Amino acid sequence: MNRHVFHGALVGAVFAAAITWVAASDALAEGGFALLASVVFGLSAGVCIGGLIAANFAMLALAEKEHGAVAAASAPDLRRAA
């Protein structure tokens, strides 16, 4: 589970950085408050979408954990049959 959470946070951070860069690159020539507003907008949008991506990875890890528990509970005990 920790692996999925780590990968989700990593992918979310990369996505947030990419959105922030795209938003800031448009206002780079303007500078001043336009650049600040673009960076803040890009960072907030990136963190929101990145958080959704990280949550999706965490839900994947939880589903795999539940599926493993169900599979282990329903597996026949071969030691009794022998």
LINWO-V236934 format. One line per field, one symbol per residue. ss: DSSP state (H for helix, E for strand, C for the rest). phi: phi as a letter, one per 20 degrees, with the letter a starting at -180 (. if undefined). psi: psi as a letter, one per 40 degrees, with the letter a starting at -180 (. if undefined). A space follows every 50 residues. Layout:
ss = ???
phi = ???
psi = ???
//
This chain:
ss = CHHHHHHHHHHHHHHHHHHHHHHHHHCCCCCHHHHHHHHHHHHHHHHHHH HHHHHHHHHHHHHHHHHHHHHHHHCCCHHHHC
phi = .fffffffffffffffffffffffffdfffmmffffffffffffffffff fffffffffffffffffffffffeffeffffe
psi = ddddddddddddddddddddddddddedddabdddddddddddddddddd dddddddddddddddddddddddehiheddd.
//
